[in-house]
Amino acid sequence: MPLKCLLGETPIFGFNYSIEEWERLKSENRKHKLLFMPCCHVRAIPKTSKLGTNFFAHAKAEGCETAAESAEHLLAKATIAEAAKLAGWTVDTEVRGVTVEGDTWVADVLAMKGQSKVAIEVQWSKQAQVETKRRQAKYAESGVRGLWLMRHPNLLVEQETPTFRLRFDESARTFFVQIPSPRYHPEFVGNHNKNEPSYWQQEIGLSDFVVGALNGALKFAPVIGRRLPASISTAPISCWRCKKTTRIVHGVTFEACKVLPEHPNIYAALYDFESLDSGATLLAALFPSHLLRKHEIGAIKDRYSRTMGGSYLSNGCVHCDALQGRFYDHDSWYEAVPTYTVELELSKQLASHLVECESEAGHDIFRWWFDGLTVKGVRGG
């Protein structure tokens, strides 16, 4: 059920009409048969869905492959199209295209500005991830970026195929877009628990989301390249050699929430910094000697361990520099507290390293985040 039809050779869209204009169009079409469907060129009939969305129906649908859509799907498409216009983009709906290989695609809403084209898809029925990626590849082959809004929470958390959950509030007849939190994983989130708040990092009204997404508010891994406060957590232990009290570093928390409100903080254990190409420079920035001495923390450096049969990045005693083995970390974990804070840039190299070493931090860095301030700037609010 399209939002678009042809008046002569001119495309018109149902969402551009007021209630009075829509009733007038219905009356004129009954008298003069002015409207035709662009998909098959049979007569079109203006109608209104149960949710108040203006759309066009086939007077005779035999032989047309256009699929029926729910009232919710229609309303979502109309909301997206109107928001894309508000964002300053040219808008078309139910747009048909062909890849260089001859594969066809149909975009729910196509937003265009200059050389940029963005297809925004509303996926109301459940769709496998492999199918989403296949359809996304078609758009990419045609020079179109794809953005997916899915009712079912089978999402892909990746830059190449941006997918987000579309939630419909029936009482308010309003849609919201939900961005996955670090706790979200498609294997564990289904229809039975999709409304669990901890799975969703942000929730944005659909219109605001579209305006923002088309104007740069939707960002992947937005903390990369930013200077962040880095809080160093330490705990006291008794040195096995000299028996004096020293403090050992447990980990580093990059406090992203202080730069990007609502973004999760990023925690990395001390040993996540091993084998990093720029390790010496980073360690010097994280663990400057004057701060270590001030807080009675031993030097952080490679030390040889007879138990391990090799060297590794380790804590040492502030008094005698004896290696404080990793098993001390487990014993003092619950006593660790933030001890001091430095500020440094979270580089792409460090972020990629944290992913490669399978640190939990990697899951918190490479995520989508929506900057609501961008929307206020676009709207002038």
KEDRENVO-359741 format. One line per 4 residues: their letters; for each residue x, y, z of N, C-alpha, C, CB. Coordinates in steps of 0.2 Angstrom, whole numbers, m for minus. Glycine has a CB too. Layout:
% residues N
a	X Y Z X Y Z X Y Z X Y Z; ...;
This chain:
% residues 381
mplk	4 m6 0 0 0 0 4 6 0 m5 0 6; 5 9 m6 10 15 m6 8 21 m3 12 16 m14; 13 25 m2 11 32 0 11 37 m6 16 35 5; 13 34 m12 14 38 m18 10 36 m23 22 38 m20;
cllg	7 40 m28 4 38 m34 6 44 m39 m4 38 m33; 3 43 m45 4 47 m51 m2 51 m52 7 44 m57; m1 58 m52 m6 63 m55 m4 65 m62 m8 69 m50; m7 61 m67 m4 62 m73 3 59 m73 m4 70 m76;
etpi	8 63 m75 15 60 m74 19 62 m68 19 62 m81; 15 66 m64 18 69 m58 17 65 m52 16 76 m57; 22 63 m48 22 59 m42 19 64 m37 28 56 m40; 14 61 m33 11 65 m27 11 60 m21 4 67 m28;
fgfn	12 63 m15 13 59 m9 7 60 m4 19 60 m6; 4 55 m1 m1 56 4 0 60 10 m4 49 6; 6 60 12 8 64 18 9 71 17 15 61 21; 8 73 11 9 81 9 2 84 10 12 82 2;
ysie	m4 80 11 m10 83 10 m13 84 17 m15 78 6; m17 89 18 m21 90 25 m27 86 24 m22 98 26; m31 86 29 m37 82 29 m42 85 24 m41 82 36; m42 91 24 m47 94 19 m45 93 12 m48 102 20;
ewer	m38 94 11 m35 93 4 m36 85 2 m28 95 4; m35 81 6 m36 74 5 m43 72 3 m34 70 11; m48 75 7 m55 74 5 m57 76 m2 m60 76 10; m54 82 m4 m55 85 m10 m52 81 m16 m52 92 m10;
lkse	m46 78 m14 m43 74 m19 m47 67 m20 m36 72 m17; m50 65 m15 m54 59 m16 m60 60 m20 m56 56 m9; m63 66 m19 m69 68 m23 m67 69 m30 m72 74 m20; m62 72 m32 m60 74 m39 m58 67 m42 m54 79 m39;
nrkh	m55 63 m39 m53 56 m42 m59 52 m43 m48 53 m37; m64 52 m39 m70 48 m41 m73 51 m47 m75 49 m35; m73 57 m48 m76 60 m54 m72 59 m60 m78 68 m53; m66 60 m60 m62 61 m66 m56 56 m67 m58 68 m66;
kllf	m56 51 m62 m51 46 m62 m44 48 m64 m53 40 m67; m41 52 m59 m35 56 m61 m29 52 m59 m35 63 m57; m29 47 m54 m23 45 m51 m22 38 m53 m25 45 m43; m15 36 m54 m13 30 m56 m7 27 m52 m11 30 m63;
mpcc	m7 21 m51 m1 18 m47 5 18 m51 m3 11 m45; 11 20 m48 17 20 m52 20 13 m53 22 24 m48; 18 8 m49 21 1 m50 18 m3 m56 19 m3 m43; 11 m1 m57 8 m5 m63 4 m1 m67 4 m11 m60;
hvra	3 5 m65 m1 10 m69 m9 9 m69 2 11 m76; m11 5 m65 m18 4 m64 m21 10 m60 m20 m3 m61; m27 11 m60 m30 17 m56 m29 16 m49 m38 17 m57; m28 22 m46 m26 22 m39 m32 25 m35 m20 26 m37;
ipkt	m33 23 m29 m39 26 m25 m36 28 m18 m44 20 m23; m37 35 m17 m34 38 m10 m38 35 m4 m35 45 m10; m35 33 1 m38 30 7 m34 32 13 m38 22 6; m37 31 19 m34 33 25 m34 26 29 m38 38 28;
sklg	m28 25 32 m28 19 37 m31 20 43 m20 17 38; m32 15 47 m35 15 54 m31 19 59 m36 8 57; m24 21 57 m20 25 61 m20 32 58 m13 22 62; m24 33 53 m24 40 50 m19 42 45 m23 45 56;
tnff	m16 37 42 m11 38 37 m14 38 30 m5 33 37; m13 43 26 m15 44 19 m11 39 15 m15 51 16; m14 35 11 m11 30 6 m15 29 0 m9 24 10; m12 26 m5 m16 24 m11 m16 17 m12 m12 27 m17;
ahak	m22 15 m14 m24 8 m15 m25 6 m23 m29 5 m11; m24 0 m25 m25 m2 m32 m33 m2 m32 m21 m8 m34; m35 1 m38 m42 m1 m39 m43 m8 m42 m45 4 m45; m38 m11 m44 m38 m18 m47 m31 m20 m46 m41 m18 m54;
aegc	m29 m25 m42 m22 m27 m40 m20 m33 m44 m22 m28 m33; m24 m36 m48 m22 m42 m52 m15 m41 m55 m27 m45 m56; m10 m45 m54 m4 m45 m58 1 m40 m55 m5 m43 m65; m1 m36 m50 4 m32 m47 8 m35 m41 1 m25 m45;
etaa	14 m35 m41 18 m38 m35 19 m34 m29 25 m40 m38; 16 m28 m29 16 m24 m23 13 m27 m17 13 m17 m24; 16 m28 m12 14 m32 m6 10 m27 m1 20 m35 m2; 5 m30 2 1 m26 7 5 m25 13 m5 m30 9;
esae	4 m19 16 7 m17 22 3 m16 28 12 m11 21; 5 m16 34 1 m15 40 0 m8 41 4 m18 46; m5 m6 44 m6 1 46 0 4 50 m13 2 50; 3 0 54 9 3 57 15 4 53 11 m2 63;
hlla	16 0 48 21 0 43 20 7 39 21 m6 38; 14 8 37 12 14 33 14 20 37 5 14 31; 11 20 43 12 26 48 20 28 49 9 25 54; 24 22 50 31 23 51 34 26 44 34 16 52;
kati	32 24 38 35 26 32 33 34 31 32 22 26; 27 35 33 25 42 32 29 47 37 17 43 33; 30 45 43 33 48 48 41 50 46 33 45 55; 44 44 43 51 45 41 51 50 35 53 38 39;
aeaa	46 49 30 47 54 25 46 61 27 41 52 20; 41 62 31 40 69 33 46 72 37 34 70 38; 49 67 41 55 70 45 61 71 40 57 64 50; 62 67 35 67 68 30 67 74 27 68 62 25;
klag	60 76 25 59 83 22 61 88 27 52 83 20; 59 87 33 61 92 38 68 93 39 58 90 45; 72 88 38 79 88 39 83 91 33 82 81 39; 79 93 28 81 97 22 83 92 16 87 101 24;
wtvd	81 86 16 82 81 11 76 81 6 84 74 13; 78 79 0 73 77 m5 70 70 m4 75 78 m13; 64 69 m4 61 62 m2 57 59 m7 57 63 4; 58 53 m8 54 48 m12 52 42 m8 57 47 m19;
tevr	46 39 m10 44 33 m7 43 27 m12 38 34 m2; 44 21 m9 43 15 m13 47 15 m20 35 14 m15; 53 17 m19 58 18 m24 61 12 m27 63 23 m22; 60 10 m33 63 4 m36 70 6 m39 58 1 m41;
gvtv	75 1 m38 81 2 m41 84 m4 m43 86 6 m36; 90 m4 m47 93 m10 m50 101 m9 m49 91 m11 m57; 104 m14 m46 111 m14 m45 115 m15 m52 113 m20 m40; 121 m14 m52 125 m15 m58 125 m22 m61 132 m13 m57;
egdt	123 m27 m56 123 m34 m58 116 m36 m60 125 m38 m52; 111 m31 m60 104 m32 m62 99 m35 m57 104 m37 m67; 101 m34 m50 97 m36 m45 93 m30 m43 101 m39 m39; 86 m31 m42 82 m26 m40 81 m25 m33 75 m27 m43;
wvad	79 m19 m31 78 m17 m24 72 m12 m24 84 m15 m20; 69 m12 m18 63 m7 m17 64 m4 m10 56 m10 m18; 65 3 m10 66 6 m4 60 9 m1 72 12 m4; 58 8 5 52 11 8 53 19 8 52 9 16;
vlam	58 22 10 59 29 9 66 30 7 58 33 16; 67 34 2 74 36 m1 75 44 0 74 34 m8; 80 45 4 81 52 5 87 54 1 83 54 13; 87 60 m2 92 62 m7 95 69 m5 90 61 m14;
kgqs	101 70 m5 104 77 m5 110 77 m8 105 79 3; 111 81 m14 117 81 m18 118 74 m21 123 84 m14; 124 71 m19 126 65 m22 124 59 m17 134 65 m23; 122 61 m11 120 57 m5 113 54 m6 121 60 1;
kvai	113 47 m5 107 44 m5 106 39 1 105 40 m12; 101 39 4 100 35 10 93 32 10 100 39 17; 93 25 10 87 21 10 85 19 17 87 15 5; 79 21 19 77 20 26 72 14 26 75 26 30;
evqw	73 9 28 69 3 28 65 2 35 73 m3 26; 59 1 34 55 m2 40 53 m9 39 48 2 41; 56 m13 43 55 m20 43 51 m23 48 62 m24 44; 44 m23 47 39 m25 52 39 m32 53 32 m22 49;
skqa	40 m36 48 40 m44 49 47 m46 51 38 m48 43; 48 m52 54 55 m54 56 59 m55 50 54 m60 61; 65 m53 51 70 m54 45 77 m57 48 71 m48 41; 79 m62 45 86 m65 47 91 m60 46 87 m72 43;
qvet	97 m60 50 102 m56 49 105 m57 42 107 m57 54; 106 m63 40 109 m64 33 105 m61 28 110 m72 32; 99 m60 28 94 m57 23 95 m50 24 87 m59 24; 96 m47 30 97 m40 30 104 m38 27 97 m38 38;
krrq	109 m42 28 115 m40 25 115 m41 18 121 m45 28; 111 m46 15 111 m47 8 107 m41 5 107 m53 6; 102 m38 8 98 m33 5 103 m26 6 92 m32 9; 106 m26 11 111 m20 12 116 m20 7 114 m20 19;
akya	119 m26 5 124 m26 m1 121 m23 m7 126 m33 m1; 115 m25 m8 111 m22 m15 112 m14 m15 104 m25 m15; 110 m11 m9 110 m4 m9 117 m2 m10 107 m2 m2; 122 m5 m7 129 m3 m7 131 m3 m14 134 m7 m3;
esgv	129 m8 m18 131 m9 m25 128 m3 m29 129 m16 m28; 123 0 m27 119 5 m31 121 12 m28 112 4 m30; 126 12 m24 128 19 m21 124 22 m16 129 23 m27; 120 18 m13 115 20 m8 117 17 m1 108 17 m10;
rglw	116 21 4 117 19 11 110 17 14 120 25 15; 110 11 17 104 8 20 104 9 27 104 1 18; 98 11 30 97 12 37 91 8 39 96 19 39; 91 3 44 86 m2 45 83 m1 52 89 m9 45;
lmrh	76 m1 52 72 0 58 68 m6 59 68 7 58; 69 m10 64 66 m17 64 61 m17 70 72 m22 65; 56 m20 69 51 m21 74 54 m27 79 44 m23 72; 56 m32 76 59 m38 79 66 m36 81 58 m45 75;
pnll	68 m38 87 75 m36 90 81 m40 87 75 m36 97; 81 m42 81 86 m46 78 91 m41 74 83 m52 73; 95 m38 78 99 m32 75 106 m34 74 98 m26 80; 109 m30 70 116 m31 69 120 m25 72 118 m31 61;
veqe	124 m26 76 128 m20 79 135 m19 76 129 m21 87; 134 m16 70 140 m15 66 139 m9 61 141 m21 61; 145 m6 59 145 0 56 142 m1 48 152 3 55; 143 m7 45 141 m8 38 134 m8 38 145 m14 36;
tptf	130 m11 43 123 m12 42 120 m9 48 122 m20 41; 119 m3 48 115 0 54 108 m2 55 116 8 54; 107 m6 60 100 m8 62 98 m6 69 99 m16 61; 92 m4 70 89 m2 76 82 m4 77 90 6 77;
rlrf	80 m5 83 74 m7 85 69 m2 84 73 m11 92; 63 m3 81 57 2 81 52 m1 85 55 2 73; 50 4 90 45 2 95 39 6 94 48 3 103; 33 3 94 27 7 93 23 8 99 23 4 87;
desa	21 14 101 17 15 107 10 15 104 19 21 111; 6 10 105 m1 10 102 m5 16 105 m4 3 104; m5 17 112 m9 22 115 m8 29 112 m8 22 122; m1 30 111 0 37 108 1 37 101 7 39 111;
rtff	0 31 98 1 31 90 8 34 88 m4 34 86; 13 32 92 20 35 91 25 30 91 21 41 96; 30 31 86 36 27 86 42 29 89 38 25 78; 46 25 92 52 26 95 58 22 92 52 26 103;
vqip	64 24 92 69 20 89 74 19 95 73 24 84; 76 13 96 80 11 102 87 8 99 76 5 106; 92 11 103 99 10 101 101 5 106 103 16 101; 104 m1 104 107 m6 108 112 m4 113 109 m12 104;
spry	111 m6 119 116 m5 124 122 m11 124 113 m5 131; 127 m10 128 132 m15 128 129 m22 131 138 m13 133; 124 m22 134 121 m28 136 117 m32 131 116 m27 142; 115 m28 125 111 m32 120 116 m37 116 109 m26 115;
hpef	112 m42 115 115 m47 111 109 m51 107 120 m53 114; 109 m52 101 104 m54 97 102 m62 99 105 m54 90; 107 m65 102 106 m72 104 101 m73 110 112 m76 105; 101 m67 114 98 m67 120 92 m63 121 103 m65 126;
vgnh	91 m59 116 85 m54 116 80 m56 110 88 m47 114; 74 m58 113 69 m60 108 62 m56 110 68 m67 108; 57 m58 107 50 m55 108 48 m55 115 45 m58 104; 50 m60 119 48 m61 126 52 m57 131 50 m69 128;
nkne	57 m54 129 61 m49 134 63 m43 130 67 m53 137; 61 m41 124 64 m36 121 62 m29 124 61 m36 114; 58 m29 129 56 m22 132 60 m21 139 49 m22 134; 65 m26 140 70 m25 145 74 m19 144 74 m31 146;
psyw	73 m14 149 77 m7 148 84 m8 147 75 m3 154; 87 m13 151 95 m13 151 98 m15 144 97 m18 156; 93 m17 139 96 m19 133 96 m13 128 91 m24 129; 94 m7 130 93 m2 126 97 4 129 86 0 124;
qqei	102 7 125 106 12 128 102 19 127 112 13 124; 98 20 122 95 26 121 88 25 117 99 31 117; 83 29 118 77 29 115 75 36 112 71 26 119; 74 36 106 73 43 102 66 42 98 79 45 98;
glsd	62 48 99 57 48 94 59 47 87 53 55 95; 54 44 83 56 42 76 58 48 72 51 38 73; 54 53 73 55 59 69 62 62 70 49 64 69; 63 63 77 69 66 79 75 62 77 69 67 87;
fvvg	74 55 77 80 51 75 81 52 68 78 43 76; 76 52 63 78 53 56 81 59 55 71 52 52; 78 65 58 81 71 57 89 71 59 78 77 61; 90 68 65 97 68 67 101 63 63 97 66 74;
alng	99 57 61 103 53 57 105 56 51 99 46 56; 101 59 47 102 62 41 107 69 41 96 64 37; 108 71 48 112 77 49 118 76 53 107 83 51; 120 69 54 126 68 57 126 66 64 130 74 56;
alkf	119 66 67 119 64 74 120 57 76 112 66 77; 119 52 71 120 45 72 128 43 71 116 41 68; 131 41 76 138 40 76 140 33 78 142 45 80; 145 30 75 148 23 77 154 24 80 148 19 70;
apvi	155 21 86 161 22 89 163 29 90 167 18 86; 159 33 93 160 41 94 165 43 98 153 44 96; 167 38 103 172 40 108 179 40 105 172 36 114; 180 36 99 187 36 96 189 43 94 187 31 90;
grrl	195 45 95 198 51 94 196 57 98 195 53 87; 192 55 104 191 60 109 195 60 115 183 60 111; 196 65 118 200 65 124 195 64 130 204 72 126; 197 59 134 192 56 139 196 56 146 189 49 137;
pasi	192 58 151 195 56 158 196 49 159 190 59 164; 202 47 161 203 40 162 205 39 170 210 37 158; 200 35 173 201 34 180 205 28 182 194 34 184; 210 28 186 214 22 187 212 19 194 222 24 188;
stap	210 13 194 208 10 200 213 6 203 201 5 199; 215 6 209 220 2 213 217 0 219 226 7 214; 221 m5 222 220 m8 229 226 m9 233 216 m15 228; 226 m9 239 232 m10 243 233 m18 244 231 m7 250;
iscw	239 m20 244 241 m27 246 248 m26 250 242 m31 239; 250 m32 253 256 m33 256 261 m36 252 255 m37 263; 267 m33 251 272 m36 246 274 m42 249 277 m31 245; 274 m47 245 277 m54 247 284 m54 249 276 m59 241;
rckk	288 m49 246 295 m49 247 297 m45 254 299 m47 241; 295 m39 253 297 m34 259 292 m33 264 299 m27 256; 286 m36 263 280 m36 268 277 m29 269 283 m39 274; 280 m24 265 277 m17 266 271 m17 262 282 m12 264;
ttri	266 m12 263 260 m10 260 262 m7 253 255 m7 264; 259 m9 248 260 m6 241 253 m6 238 265 m9 237; 252 m2 233 246 m2 229 247 m5 222 242 5 229; 242 m9 220 243 m11 213 237 m9 209 243 m19 213;
vhgv	238 m8 202 233 m6 197 229 m12 195 236 m2 191; 222 m11 195 218 m16 193 216 m14 186 212 m17 197; 214 m8 184 212 m7 178 211 1 177 205 m10 176; 208 2 171 207 9 169 200 10 166 212 12 163;
tfea	196 15 169 189 17 166 190 23 162 184 17 172; 188 22 156 188 28 151 181 31 152 189 27 144; 180 37 155 174 40 158 170 43 152 174 44 164; 168 39 147 165 42 141 158 46 143 163 36 136;
ckvl	155 44 148 149 47 150 150 55 151 145 44 155; 156 57 153 157 64 155 158 68 149 163 64 159; 159 65 143 160 68 137 154 68 132 166 66 133; 151 62 132 145 60 129 139 57 133 146 55 123;
pehp	135 61 136 130 59 141 126 53 138 125 65 142; 125 48 142 122 42 141 126 36 138 116 43 136; 132 38 136 137 33 133 140 29 138 143 37 129; 140 23 138 143 18 143 151 20 144 142 11 141;
niya	153 19 150 160 20 152 163 14 149 161 21 159; 170 14 148 174 9 145 179 7 150 177 11 138; 179 0 152 184 m2 157 188 m7 154 180 m6 163; 195 m6 155 200 m11 153 204 m13 158 204 m7 147;
alyd	206 m19 159 210 m22 164 217 m20 162 209 m29 165; 222 m20 167 229 m18 166 232 m22 161 233 m19 173; 230 m29 161 233 m33 156 231 m33 149 232 m41 158; 225 m29 148 223 m28 141 228 m23 137 216 m25 142;
fesl	232 m20 141 237 m15 137 243 m19 135 239 m10 142; 244 m25 136 250 m29 134 250 m30 126 250 m36 137; 256 m30 124 257 m31 117 254 m25 112 254 m37 114; 253 m19 115 251 m14 111 257 m10 108 246 m9 115;
dsga	256 m9 101 262 m6 98 264 1 101 260 m5 90; 259 5 103 261 11 106 261 11 114 256 17 103; 262 5 116 261 3 123 265 8 128 263 m4 125; 272 9 126 276 13 130 273 20 131 283 13 128;
tlla	271 23 126 269 30 126 262 30 130 268 33 119; 258 25 129 251 25 132 252 24 140 247 20 129; 257 19 142 258 18 149 261 24 152 263 12 149; 265 28 149 268 34 152 262 39 153 273 37 147;
alfp	257 39 149 252 44 150 247 42 155 248 45 143; 246 35 155 241 32 160 244 32 167 239 26 158; 251 30 168 254 29 174 260 33 175 256 22 175; 260 40 175 265 44 176 269 43 183 264 52 175;
shll	275 43 183 279 41 189 277 45 195 286 41 187; 276 52 194 275 56 199 268 54 203 275 63 197; 263 52 199 257 50 202 257 44 205 251 50 196; 261 39 202 262 33 205 265 33 212 266 28 201;
rkhe	270 37 212 274 38 219 269 42 224 280 43 218; 265 47 222 261 50 226 256 46 229 257 56 222; 254 41 226 248 36 228 251 29 230 243 35 223; 258 29 231 261 23 234 260 17 229 259 22 241;
igai	260 18 223 259 13 218 266 11 214 254 15 212; 267 5 214 273 3 211 273 4 203 275 m5 212; 279 4 200 280 5 193 276 0 189 287 5 191; 273 2 183 270 m3 179 275 m4 173 263 0 176;
kdry	277 m10 172 282 m12 167 282 m19 166 289 m9 169; 286 m21 161 287 m28 160 292 m31 165 290 m30 153; 291 m37 168 295 m40 173 295 m47 171 293 m39 180; 301 m50 173 302 m58 172 298 m61 177 309 m59 171;
srtm	295 m67 176 292 m71 181 294 m78 180 284 m71 180; 297 m81 185 299 m88 184 293 m92 184 304 m90 190; 288 m91 187 282 m95 187 279 m95 180 277 m92 192; 279 m89 177 276 m89 170 281 m91 165 273 m82 168;
ggsy	288 m91 166 293 m93 162 294 m87 156 291 m99 158; 292 m81 158 293 m76 153 291 m69 156 289 m77 147; 292 m64 153 290 m57 155 283 m55 153 295 m52 152; 280 m51 157 273 m48 156 272 m42 159 268 m53 157;
lsng	268 m38 157 266 m31 160 263 m33 167 261 m27 156; 266 m29 172 265 m31 179 265 m25 183 269 m37 181; 262 m26 189 263 m22 195 269 m24 199 256 m22 199; 272 m18 202 278 m20 206 277 m16 213 284 m17 203;
cvhc	281 m18 217 281 m15 224 284 m8 224 284 m20 229; 281 m3 227 283 4 227 290 4 231 278 8 229; 291 m1 235 297 m1 240 302 m4 237 295 m3 246; 301 m11 234 307 m15 232 306 m17 225 307 m21 237;
dalq	301 m15 222 300 m16 214 299 m24 213 306 m14 210; 297 m28 218 296 m35 217 290 m36 213 296 m39 223; 290 m40 208 284 m42 204 278 m44 208 285 m47 198; 272 m41 208 266 m43 211 262 m47 206 262 m37 215;
grfy	262 m54 207 259 m58 202 252 m57 201 260 m65 204; 249 m60 196 242 m58 194 237 m61 199 241 m61 187; 239 m66 203 235 m69 208 233 m64 213 237 m76 211; 237 m59 214 236 m54 219 230 m50 217 242 m49 220;
dhds	229 m49 210 223 m45 208 217 m48 210 224 m45 200; 216 m55 210 210 m58 211 209 m57 219 210 m66 210; 214 m58 223 213 m57 230 211 m50 232 219 m59 234; 213 m45 229 211 m38 231 206 m35 226 218 m34 231;
wyea	203 m38 222 198 m35 217 193 m31 220 195 m41 213; 190 m33 226 184 m30 229 186 m24 233 180 m34 233; 193 m23 234 195 m17 237 198 m12 233 201 m19 242; 197 m13 226 200 m8 221 195 m2 221 200 m11 214;
vpty	198 4 221 194 11 221 198 15 216 194 14 228; 194 20 213 197 25 209 202 29 213 192 30 206; 208 30 210 213 33 214 216 39 211 219 28 215; 216 40 205 218 46 202 215 46 195 226 48 202;
tvel	215 52 191 212 52 185 217 56 180 205 56 185; 218 54 174 222 58 169 217 58 163 228 54 167; 219 62 158 215 63 152 220 62 146 213 71 152; 217 58 141 220 56 135 215 54 130 225 50 137;
elsk	218 54 124 214 52 118 213 45 117 217 55 112; 207 43 116 206 36 115 207 35 107 198 33 117; 213 32 105 214 32 98 211 26 95 222 31 98; 211 26 89 208 20 85 213 14 86 207 22 77;
qlas	219 15 86 224 10 87 222 6 94 231 12 87; 221 10 99 220 7 106 213 3 106 220 12 111; 208 6 103 202 3 102 202 m3 99 197 8 99; 205 m3 93 206 m10 89 210 m15 93 210 m8 82;
hlve	215 m13 97 219 m17 101 214 m21 106 225 m14 104; 210 m17 109 206 m19 114 201 m25 111 202 m14 118; 199 m24 105 195 m29 102 199 m35 100 192 m26 95; 205 m34 98 209 m40 96 211 m44 102 215 m37 92;
cese	212 m41 108 214 m45 114 207 m47 117 218 m41 118; 201 m46 114 195 m49 117 193 m46 124 195 m56 118; 195 m40 124 193 m36 130 186 m34 130 198 m30 131; 183 m34 136 176 m32 136 175 m25 134 173 m33 143;
aghd	180 m21 135 180 m14 133 178 m13 125 187 m10 134; 181 m17 121 179 m17 114 172 m17 112 182 m23 110; 168 m20 116 161 m20 115 157 m14 117 157 m26 119; 160 m10 121 158 m3 123 160 2 119 160 m2 130;
ifrw	165 1 115 168 6 111 164 6 104 175 6 110; 164 1 101 162 0 94 154 m1 94 165 m6 90; 150 4 96 143 4 96 140 11 93 141 4 103; 134 11 92 131 17 89 129 21 95 124 15 85;
wfdg	129 27 94 127 32 99 123 38 95 133 35 103; 118 41 98 114 46 95 115 53 99 107 45 95; 117 58 95 119 64 99 113 69 98 125 68 95; 109 69 103 102 73 103 103 80 102 99 72 109;
ltvk	109 83 104 110 90 103 111 92 95 117 92 106; 113 87 91 113 89 84 106 90 81 116 83 80; 101 86 84 94 87 82 91 94 84 89 82 85; 93 96 90 91 103 93 93 108 88 93 104 100;
gvrg	100 107 86 103 112 82 100 113 75 110 111 81; 98 107 72 94 107 66 87 110 66 94 100 63; 84 108 72 77 111 72 77 118 75 73 106 77; 83 120 77 83 127 80 81 127 87 79 132 76;
g	81 122 90 78 121 97 84 122 102 74 115 99;
